[in-house]
Amino acid sequence: MSRYYRYRLPPWAREWIFVCERCILPIVIFQSIRTIFLPTTFDVLLLGILIGIFVAFQLEWI
């Protein structure tokens, strides 16, 4: 099984990953503020998924 390296991807895929990596933090902040003021089950689940994606980007799993 080959290890996944983000830098060996095609340039368009690498650029897409970098754009998503930069956009995820403002989305997490907005969603956490929204969840604080209007907590619904969907908002809590969405915030958990977004935090998981953010952590995956920070640890370079994605």
ABEGO torsion letter per residue (X at the ends): XBBBBAAABBAAAAAAAAAAAAAAAAAAAAAAAAAAABBBAAAAAAAAAAAAAAAAAAAGAX
